[in-house]
Amino acid sequence: MHKLTDTQLSRRSFLGLFGASAIAAGLGLAGCGSTDAGKGGAATDSGSTGASTDAALDKITMVWLPNESAAEFDAGREEFGRVLSEYAGIEVELMTTTDYNVAIEAIASGRAQMANLGAEGYIQAQEKNENVHALFTTSDTEGTLDGAKYYSRIAVPADQMGEYEDPESETGYSIKNIKGKRMSFVSQTSTSGFKVPCNAIMTEFPDEVSSTDELAQPGFFSQVLFGNSHPGSCVNLLQGDADVAAFDDIDVDMYLAVPEGERDAVNQPGAVYGVAEGAAQPFDRVQGKEFGIIQSTPVLNGPIVYNADVLPEDIKDKILEGMTSAEVSDNEQLFAPEDAEGTGAIWSRGDTAGFIAVDDEWYDPIRALA
């Protein structure tokens, strides 16, 4: 019998790139939940260089980023925990967060054995601990890594898009006029909500900006905000606190009236999105608002990672085999049918066919941004 509780601590193919101290362990902790599928003994020593295959582990702690920690994904997280527990053969505790840094520190320190991270967060966690490794990610809709991507957007209010029109640009829009604006990012550890848009800005303004640190504070921009999640950054824009904002598609589009057309097409500059009628928090307070995309970049899907110091290899292997199986791919509580609403699933059939194994090298294009 499985039981699951949820603990509160407070994506994606980098195809076509632009031309190419620790947080305190208890920060933001609020409660814990677990899925019971059998128990072992004591946890392995987090100071080791790799967990022994016969080391006893009584529980796996799985940490989630703020975007996937929202209440509307409770059912999806619980199902993920139940399935993970089934294949691992031991209890699973789910740890939700409201801070990217908490998730990164939890997996790097060994407080958590597994984590759902973005590509940039994964790289930062691995810089803290070389034994943090990618295990699997979400595939494209064909079940491969070829198109395993999502989009990083730079957006502005729809009624201000004319300010960013650029007849010399292939897309008809550019970010040439964003200097001096009020800017909203997601978090400094976000791939699509900070790293990728910053790289685009530095590419556009090579003589004025030389590091992401400069863009994280007023100077180039008149004001810099952080939404702490993709929905938070989008709402900063829509409620008028920012003139420009960075956020991705997969974490906000469930709240929006998405333009008709193929996903690649509606993620291009010039596309206009409105808040869907009856959208859940935090979009309930920006009903009727619209934004337009002026910059869009495909990004590598983020990985589910593990810490080899505290997750025994034999359990890791069982998890990988099980979570990338057809049985899991067919689980509609994990992967909602395309166009289905209100399922609580974190992933959608419209974006992916399921989980697929991935290795560290796949994220080298993100490392290259450094």
Secondary structure, 3 states (H helix, E strand, C coil): CCCCCEEECCCCCCCCCCCCCCCCCCCCCCCCEEECCCCCCCCCCCCCCCCCCCCCCCEEEEECCHHHHCHHHHHHHHHHHHHHHHHHCCEEEEEECCCHHHHHHHHHHCCCCEEECCHHHHHHHHHHCCCEEEEEEECCCCCCCCCCEEEEEEEEEHHHHHHHECCCCCCCECCCCCCCCEEEECCCCCHHHHHHHHHHHHHHCCCCCCCHHHHCCCCCCCEEEECCCHHHHHHHHHCCCCCEEEEECCCCHHHEECCCCCHHHHCCCCCEEEECCCCCCCHHHHCCCEEEEEEEEEEECCCEEEECCCCCHHHHHHHHHHHCCHHHHCCCCCEECCCCCCCCCCEECCCCCCEEECCHHHHHHHHHCC
